[in-house]
């Protein structure tokens, strides 16, 4: 029954964001590194919809999208880095790290 209350999140490729159907809540991204890294730059949920878990649903949509396309994620947005990822550590494997790339290439 919980899935009935799950908001529908849509990918708006033209606006570089994932958003609710009413376009009011969204997570914006920028593609980097020749289209292989998705930088999540901003999450917005209007105060009228605060507390509904929309920010988390938006993050999950972005992370699922990145995972299905073998993208890495840069969590520039403070919500993503300070709230979503600590609460959802199973997504951390998608986080892009320049240090890990350098370490792997030097081994």
MILUMMI-275497 format. One record per atom (N, C-alpha, C, O): x, y, z; residue in one letter. Coordinates in steps of 0.05 Angstrom, whole numbers, padded with zeros to 5 digits, always signed. Example, Ala and Ser with C-alpha at 12.3 -4.5 7.8 and 13.67 -1.06 7.14 Angstrom:
BEGIN
+00264-00114+00156A/+00246-00090+00156A/+00264-00066+00156A/+00285-00066+00169A/+00257-00045+00142S/+00273-00021+00143S/+00258+00001+00157S/+00268+00023+00161S/
END
This chain:
BEGIN
+00016-00024+00000X/+00000+00000+00000X/+00017+00025+00000X/+00008+00046-00009X/+00041+00023+00009X/+00059+00047+00010X/+00064+00058-00018X/+00069+00082-00021X/+00065+00040-00038X/+00070+00049-00065X/+00048+00067-00076X/+00053+00083-00094X/+00024+00065-00065X/+00002+00082-00074X/+00007+00111-00068X/-00001+00129-00083X/+00021+00116-00046X/+00027+00144-00038X/+00053+00154-00050X/+00060+00177-00046X/+00068+00137-00064X/+00094+00145-00075X/+00089+00165-00098X/+00073+00159-00116X/+00101+00188-00096X/+00097+00208-00117X/+00110+00199-00144X/+00130+00185-00144X/+00098+00207-00165X/+00109+00201-00191X/+00130+00222-00198X/+00124+00246-00199X/+00155+00213-00202X/+00177+00231-00209X/+00183+00227-00239X/+00185+00204-00248X/+00185+00249-00253X/+00190+00247-00282X/+00217+00260-00289X/+00226+00279-00275X/+00230+00249-00309X/+00256+00260-00318X/+00250+00282-00339X/+00238+00276-00360X/+00258+00306-00334X/+00255+00328-00352X/+00283+00334-00363X/+00297+00351-00354X/+00289+00319-00385X/+00316+00321-00396X/+00323+00349-00406X/+00345+00358-00403X/+00303+00363-00418X/+00308+00390-00428X/+00315+00410-00407X/+00330+00429-00412X/+00304+00406-00383X/+00310+00425-00361X/+00331+00414-00342X/+00338+00427-00321X/+00342+00391-00348X/+00363+00378-00332X/+00355+00374-00303X/+00368+00383-00284X/+00332+00361-00300X/+00322+00356-00273X/+00302+00333-00272X/+00291+00326-00293X/+00299+00323-00248X/+00277+00304-00242X/+00258+00320-00226X/+00265+00335-00208X/+00232+00316-00232X/+00212+00333-00219X/+00186+00318-00214X/+00181+00297-00226X/+00170+00329-00195X/+00144+00318-00191X/+00126+00325-00215X/+00133+00343-00230X/+00105+00311-00219X/+00088+00315-00242X/+00078+00344-00244X/+00073+00354-00266X/+00074+00357-00221X/+00064+00385-00221X/+00087+00405-00225X/+00083+00429-00225X/+00112+00395-00228X/+00136+00411-00234X/+00144+00429-00210X/+00161+00446-00213X/+00132+00425-00187X/+00138+00443-00164X/+00163+00434-00148X/+00177+00452-00139X/+00167+00409-00145X/+00191+00399-00131X/+00209+00386-00151X/+00200+00373-00170X/+00235+00391-00147X/+00254+00380-00167X/+00282+00377-00156X/+00289+00389-00135X/+00299+00362-00170X/+00327+00361-00165X/+00341+00366-00192X/+00336+00353-00212X/+00358+00386-00192X/+00372+00395-00216X/+00399+00382-00218X/+00412+00376-00198X/+00408+00377-00243X/+00434+00365-00247X/+00449+00378-00271X/+00436+00391-00288X/+00475+00374-00271X/+00491+00383-00294X/+00508+00358-00301X/+00518+00344-00284X/+00510+00353-00327X/+00527+00331-00336X/+00555+00340-00339X/+00560+00362-00350X/+00575+00324-00331X/+00603+00330-00332X/+00619+00306-00342X/+00607+00285-00347X/+00644+00310-00346X/+00663+00289-00355X/+00652+00274-00379X/+00649+00250-00379X/+00646+00290-00400X/+00636+00278-00425X/+00611+00262-00422X/+00607+00241-00435X/+00593+00272-00404X/+00567+00258-00401X/+00568+00233-00385X/+00549+00217-00386X/+00589+00229-00369X/+00590+00204-00352X/+00586+00210-00323X/+00583+00191-00307X/+00585+00235-00315X/+00581+00242-00287X/+00558+00262-00285X/+00557+00282-00298X/+00540+00255-00267X/+00516+00272-00262X/+00521+00287-00236X/+00522+00275-00214X/+00523+00314-00238X/+00527+00331-00214X/+00500+00340-00204X/+00487+00356-00218X/+00492+00331-00181X/+00466+00339-00170X/+00470+00365-00155X/+00482+00366-00134X/+00461+00387-00167X/+00468+00414-00157X/+00448+00427-00139X/+00455+00444-00124X/+00422+00419-00142X/+00402+00433-00126X/+00377+00416-00123X/+00367+00405-00142X/+00367+00415-00098X/+00341+00402-00093X/+00322+00423-00082X/+00330+00439-00065X/+00298+00424-00093X/+00279+00443-00084X/+00252+00430-00079X/+00241+00416-00096X/+00241+00435-00056X/+00214+00426-00048X/+00200+00451-00036X/+00210+00462-00017X/+00178+00459-00048X/+00164+00483-00036X/+00154+00477-00008X/+00148+00454-00001X/+00153+00498+00008X/+00145+00495+00036X/+00118+00482+00039X/+00113+00468+00059X/+00100+00486+00020X/+00074+00473+00021X/+00075+00443+00018X/+00055+00430+00025X/+00098+00432+00010X/+00100+00403+00007X/+00123+00392+00024X/+00131+00369+00021X/+00132+00408+00043X/+00153+00399+00061X/+00143+00376+00079X/+00120+00375+00086X/+00161+00358+00085X/+00154+00336+00103X/+00141+00312+00090X/+00133+00293+00104X/+00139+00312+00064X/+00126+00290+00050X/+00146+00269+00039X/+00139+00249+00027X/+00172+00275+00043X/+00193+00257+00033X/+00199+00261+00004X/+00212+00244-00009X/+00190+00283-00008X/+00194+00288-00037X/+00224+00290-00044X/+00232+00279-00064X/+00240+00303-00027X/+00268+00306-00034X/+00281+00279-00036X/+00298+00274-00054X/+00275+00261-00018X/+00286+00234-00019X/+00276+00219-00044X/+00293+00206-00057X/+00251+00221-00051X/+00241+00209-00076X/+00255+00220-00100X/+00261+00205-00119X/+00260+00246-00101X/+00274+00258-00123X/+00303+00247-00125X/+00313+00241-00147X/+00316+00244-00102X/+00343+00233-00102X/+00343+00204-00112X/+00360+00197-00128X/+00325+00189-00103X/+00324+00161-00112X/+00320+00160-00142X/+00333+00143-00155X/+00303+00176-00153X/+00299+00177-00182X/+00325+00184-00197X/+00332+00171-00217X/+00339+00203-00187X/+00365+00212-00199X/+00385+00189-00197X/+00400+00184-00216X/+00388+00177-00173X/+00407+00156-00169X/+00400+00131-00186X/+00418+00119-00197X/+00375+00124-00188X/+00366+00102-00205X/+00373+00107-00234X/+00382+00089-00248X/+00368+00132-00243X/+00374+00140-00270X/+00404+00137-00275X/+00413+00125-00295X/+00420+00148-00257X/+00449+00146-00260X/+00459+00117-00260X/+00475+00110-00277X/+00448+00101-00243X/+00456+00073-00241X/+00449+00058-00267X/+00466+00042-00277X/+00426+00063-00278X/+00418+00049-00302X/+00434+00057-00326X/+00434+00043-00347X/+00448+00080-00325X/+00464+00089-00347X/+00494+00089-00341X/+00510+00100-00356X/+00501+00076-00319X/+00529+00074-00311X/+00542+00101-00307X/+00566+00104-00313X/+00527+00120-00297X/+00538+00146-00290X/+00548+00146-00261X/+00539+00130-00245X/+00567+00164-00255X/+00574+00169-00228X/+00559+00195-00219X/+00549+00209-00236X/+00558+00199-00193X/+00543+00222-00182X/+00563+00240-00166X/+00579+00230-00151X/+00560+00266-00170X/+00574+00285-00153X/+00552+00298-00137X/+00534+00311-00147X/+00553+00295-00110X/+00531+00305-00093X/+00537+00334-00084X/+00541+00339-00060X/+00537+00353-00103X/+00542+00381-00096X/+00520+00392-00078X/+00526+00408-00060X/+00495+00385-00083X/+00473+00395-00066X/+00476+00385-00038X/+00482+00362-00033X/+00474+00403-00019X/+00478+00396+00009X/+00457+00376+00019X/+00464+00359+00037X/+00433+00376+00009X/+00413+00356+00017X/+00423+00328+00010X/+00422+00310+00026X/+00433+00326-00015X/+00443+00300-00024X/+00466+00290-00008X/+00467+00267+00002X/+00486+00307-00003X/+00511+00299+00011X/+00507+00297+00041X/+00519+00279+00053X/+00491+00314+00053X/+00489+00314+00082X/+00465+00299+00094X/+00466+00292+00117X/+00445+00295+00078X/+00421+00282+00088X/+00415+00255+00074X/+00414+00234+00086X/+00412+00257+00047X/+00404+00233+00032X/+00425+00210+00034X/+00418+00188+00041X/+00450+00216+00027X/+00470+00195+00027X/+00476+00183+00055X/+00478+00159+00057X/+00478+00199+00076X/+00481+00187+00102X/+00458+00168+00110X/+00461+00149+00124X/+00434+00175+00102X/+00410+00159+00108X/+00407+00135+00089X/+00393+00116+00095X/+00420+00136+00066X/+00418+00116+00045X/+00445+00107+00035X/+00452+00112+00012X/+00461+00095+00052X/+00489+00089+00045X/+00491+00069+00022X/+00513+00066+00010X/+00470+00055+00015X/+00472+00036-00007X/+00476+00050-00034X/+00484+00037-00054X/+00472+00076-00036X/+00477+00091-00060X/+00505+00102-00062X/+00512+00113-00083X/+00520+00101-00041X/+00547+00113-00041X/+00566+00102-00062X/+00585+00116-00070X/+00561+00078-00071X/+00579+00067-00092X/+00578+00083-00118X/+00596+00080-00135X/+00557+00099-00122X/+00555+00114-00146X/+00569+00142-00145X/+00572+00155-00165X/+00578+00149-00121X/+00590+00176-00117X/+00617+00176-00131X/+00634+00160-00126X/+00621+00197-00147X/+00646+00201-00162X/+00667+00211-00143X/+00662+00228-00127X/+00691+00200-00146X/+00713+00209-00129X/+00738+00211-00147X/+00748+00190-00157X/+00749+00234-00150X/+00773+00238-00165X/+00797+00223-00152X/+00814+00212-00165X/+00797+00223-00125X/+00818+00210-00110X/+00819+00180-00117X/+00840+00169-00121X/+00796+00167-00117X/+00795+00139-00122X/+00804+00133-00151X/+00817+00112-00156X/+00798+00150-00169X/+00808+00146-00197X/+00838+00149-00198X/+00851+00133-00212X/+00849+00168-00184X/+00878+00172-00183X/+00892+00148-00170X/+00912+00138-00180X/+00881+00139-00147X/+00892+00116-00133X/+00892+00091-00150X/+00912+00076-00151X/+00870+00086-00164X/+00868+00062-00181X/+00888+00063-00204X/+00899+00042-00211X/+00892+00087-00215X/+00911+00089-00238X/+00940+00087-00229X/+00957+00081-00246X/+00946+00092-00204X/+00973+00090-00194X/+00981+00063-00183X/+01004+00058-00177X/+00962+00045-00181X/+00967+00018-00171X/+00977+00000-00193X/+00983-00024-00188X/
END
